[in-house]
Amino acid sequence: MASRQISSKKPEDFWKTLRQLLSYMGNHKFLLLVVAVLVAISALANLLGTYMLRPIVNDYILTEDYDGLVRIILFTACIYGSGVLASFGYTQIMVNVAQKIIFEIRHDLFQVVQKLPLKYFDTTPHGDIMSRFTNDVDTISDAFNNSFAMVIQSFIQVVGTLTLIFILNWRLSLIVIVCYFIMFLYIQYSGKKSKYYFNHQQTYLGELNGFIEEMISGQKVIKVFNHEKENIAAFDEANEKLRQATSNALSYSGTMVPMVVSISYINYAIVAIVGAIMVINNWSDLGSMASYLVFVRQTAMPINQFTMQSNFLLAAMSGAERIFNVMNMKPEIDEGNVTLTYVTTDTNGKLVESQKKTNQWAWRHPHPDGSIELVPLKGDVRFHDVVFSYEKGHTILKNINLFAKPGQKIAFVGSTGAGKTTITNLINRFYDVESGSITYDGIDVRLIKKDDLRRSLGIVLQDTHLFTGTIADNIRYGNLEASMEEVIAAAKLANADSFIRRLPQGYDTPITGDGKNLSQGQRQLLAIARAAIANPPVLILDEATSSIDTRTESLIEKGMDRLMEGRTVFVIAHRLSTVRNSNAIMVLEHGEIIERGSHDELISQQGVYYQLYNGMFELS
């Protein structure tokens, strides 16, 4: 606990973060007000119960009024009882309120993340994104559950204790104030020192965790090259840095509570001796002194709690700032107004919008004059002088011009970094072009709503991602409304049906850990089936068969042909078997199309493609 409170960093913009956090708390302001009132009752009951020692001693014990003593003790017991009930009440209410607030923050954060542009995920480490949902959210949850009420209670107790001890005996209170001042000086000194070392601890901990993750994921390479001893030595060095930083940090933070308690004991001893002298000389009454000594004995606890919980709140504010920084990011811009709609053909051969599901799609294109044009969804994709760069000054694509008529297969080949995948990312608007335009059935893709645009596209990526669920669920991800018959048909189309049926539970076989219980080729087959069930007019295959062996590839070749039949297909591949039968092959180098044509045409030119083809042919 102590390490966590000291190691936190203060938020850069405290008040802005506080305003956003208060907006969530405002949704539950009535319950939070009830919590504050109950906390105040609990704290005041403790203060009043301690103060009652004065009348108990002076008015009833010293006067030997035993009947009155019983009544005053029962009254004091009621005071403490009300404090206990108030404590039980605010802890139960605070737990429920805290979890509701955390639920809302987590929900809003996930909702925002879902709408962020792909660039954010390409440029932000996934571990950093996950830490928002785990570490930062947990820090806020801990603060609400433990610190919110505790800070209020500790503040009331510190202020109340100081007020009451001055009322009871202002002379003795001067001694207490001096001891308080010494406590705060030591807390400040210890906190500053431990925070310095805890910052180093966090740095070394991150380095060590990164080293461990890298070494575990690279075990095959490590064992091949017999680097175990070197890695152990490197681990020991990083581990030693972490040990030293942690030891130094804890050596300071660990003394904070004992030192404050020790100072309070010294304070108590001095006050007890001086107080006894004052009572003996009739400078103070015995009841006041009894109550006073209990207050002095209790001073260390609220100070420790207030210091500790205040730092927990600062840690929560820092975590909240990281979360709100993501929430305040601009979502993916979508200014399109062209949507996909079901259509039918009337007796005159004219397209008519349909409210029911049909087998025909069209683009619903509103014009400035208020008219609506229905453009048949065919899959005609064209690039017009497209220029694109991920970062200004580093152009990736230069004046790209190409067309893919409905049903054509267009292939892209070239070295790594030539811009092949970038072209497909522009078609589905993961990124927008810098200049030029891309048209889809004659409509600029920037006019089409992104959800509708992407619904018309099927993509099979090189890195297949499967979700937790059954095999059927993962295929159905391409069309959530698909029936089981359609799932099986899509699997057969991708030639995945045979291996699925050989699994212990067939289509109900659970998939976990991104499909670790399947081979890479099987995972790729499921990705192809997932694209097939979406039945898109445009299909993008980004190294779709790169992880499938030659035998498996030959098995799915006919299925792939059936999948691509009648569709506009963009293929990125290194294997010439998936490129040779393309209508057109684009050879890219440094973001430019340097050759284009059919397989036979490019071979006859004896250019870059010819050299690539011969190189791959020799390898195969």
C-alpha positions, 0 to 999 in steps of 0.5 A, a space after each residue: 500500500 505504501 509503495 503505491 501511494 508514493 510512486 504515483 505521479 500527479 496529474 498534469 492538468 489536475 482541475 480539468 481531470 477533476 471536472 471530468 471525474 466530477 461529471 461522473 460523480 454528478 450522476 450519483 450526487 444524492 448517494 454521494 451526499 448521503 455518504 458524506 453525511 454518514 462519514 461526518 456522523 461517524 467521525 463526529 461520533 468518535 470525537 464526541 464519544 472521546 470528549 464525553 470522558 470529561 463529564 463522565 470523570 468530572 460530573 459522575 465519577 468524582 462526585 460518585 453519582 453512580 446512577 448518573 454514571 450509568 445514564 451517561 455511559 449509555 448515552 455515550 454508547 449510543 453515540 458510538 453506536 450511531 457512529 458504527 451504524 453510520 460507518 456500516 451505511 456509508 461503506 455499503 453505499 460507497 461500494 455500490 456507487 463506486 462500482 456504478 461510476 467505474 462501470 460508466 467510465 469503463 463503458 465510455 472508455 471502451 466505446 471511445 476506443 472502438 471509434 478511434 481511427 486505426 492510426 491510434 492502434 498502429 502508433 500506440 502499444 497495445 499494452 499501453 491501451 490495456 493499462 487504461 482498462 486495467 491499472 488506471 481503472 483499478 486505481 480509480 476504483 480503489 480510490 472510490 472504495 477506500 479513499 473517498 470516505 476515508 479522506 473526509 473522515 480523516 480531515 474531520 478527525 484532524 480538524 475536530 481533534 485540534 479544535 477540541 484539544 484547544 477547547 480542553 487545554 490550549 496551553 498543552 495544545 501548543 506542545 501538540 502543534 509543535 509535534 504535528 509540525 515535526 510529523 509533517 516535516 518528516 512526512 514531506 522529507 520521506 515522501 520526497 525521497 521515496 517518490 524519487 526511488 519509486 519513480 526509478 523502480 517503475 522504470 526498472 520494473 517496466 524494463 524487466 517486464 519487457 525483457 521477460 516478455 521478450 525472452 519468453 516469446 523468443 525461447 526457440 531462438 534462445 535455445 537454438 543459439 544457446 544463449 541461456 547463460 547470457 540471458 540469465 546474466 542480463 536478467 540478474 543485472 536488470 533484477 538487481 537494479 530493480 532490487 536496489 531501487 525498491 529497497 531504497 524506496 521502501 526504506 524511506 516509505 517504510 519509516 513514515 508510519 512508524 516515525 509518525 507513531 513514535 513522534 505521537 508517543 513522545 508527544 503523548 508522554 510529554 503531554 501526560 507528564 505536563 498534564 499531570 503536573 497541571 492537574 496536581 496544581 489545579 491548573 486543569 481538571 481531571 476529566 479534561 485531562 483524561 479526555 485530552 490524553 485520549 485525543 492526543 493518543 489518537 492523533 497519529 492515526 488520522 494524520 497517517 490516514 489522511 496523508 496516505 489516502 490523499 496520495 491514493 487520490 492523487 494516484 487515482 487522478 493521474 489514472 483518470 487523466 490517462 483515461 480521459 486523455 483517450 476519451 478526449 481524442 477525436 473519433 474516426 471522422 465520418 462525414 459520408 452520407 451515402 449508405 447501403 440499402 436493399 433494393 428490388 427491380 420493378 417491372 420497368 427495370 428500375 431500382 426501388 428501395 426495399 425495407 425487407 432483406 433482398 439479394 440486391 444492394 445499392 448505394 443510396 446517394 442523396 444529392 444537394 438538390 434533395 434527390 436520391 439516386 440508387 447506384 447498383 453495388 457492383 464493385 467498381 473500384 478506381 484510384 485517381 492520382 492518389 498520393 498518401 503518407 502516414 507522416 507528412 514528408 514521408 510519402 508512401 504512395 505517389 500518383 497511383 492510378 488503377 482501376 478494377 472493374 466488377 469481377 476483375 482480380 487485381 494483384 499487387 506484388 513488390 518488396 516489403 514497404 512498397 505500399 501494397 497493404 497501404 493501397 488496401 487500407 485506403 480502399 476501406 478508409 482505414 486511412 484517407 488519401 492525402 490528394 487524389 480520390 478513390 471511387 467505388 461504383 463511381 462514388 468518392 469513398 469519402 462520401 460513403 459512410 464508413 460502416 456501409 463501405 466496410 460492410 461491402 468489403 471482405 478482408 482476409 489478412 495475413 495475421 489471422 485473429 480469432 475471437 473467444 467462442 466456437 468455430 461457428 461463432 468465428 465464421 459467423 463473425 462475418 455475418 452475425 445473422 447467418 444461419 448454421 447452414 450458411 456457416 457450413 456452406 461458407 466453410 465448405 467454400 473455403 474447404 475448411 469443413 473437412 478439418 472442422 468435422 474432424 475436431 472433437 466438437 466439430 463446429 462447436 469446438 471452443 476457440 481460446 487464446 486466438 486459436 492456439 489449439 489450431 494450426 496456422 493454416 486452419 486459422 487462415 481457412 477460418 478467416 477465408 470462411 469468415 469472408 465468404 459468409 459476408 458475401 461481399 462484392 469486393 474482396 481483399 486478400 492480404 497474403 491470405 495464403 502465406 501461412 498455408 503450406 503448398 498441399 493445403 493451398 492446393 486444396 483451397 485453390 478451387 474454393 478460393 476461385 469460387 469465393 472470388 467468382 463474380 467479385 472484384 478482388 485485390 490480392 497481395 501475395 508473394 506466391 505466384 500461384 495466387 497471382 498468375 491468373 489475375 486480370 492485372 498485376 501491379 508491380 510496386 516499388 517505393 510507392 509507385 506502380 512501375 509495371 502493370 499488365 497480365 502475367 504473360 505481358 509482364 513476363 514478355 517485358 522481362 522487367 522486375 516482375 520477370 526477375 521476381 517470377 524467375 526467382 520464385 520459380 527457382 525457389 519452388 
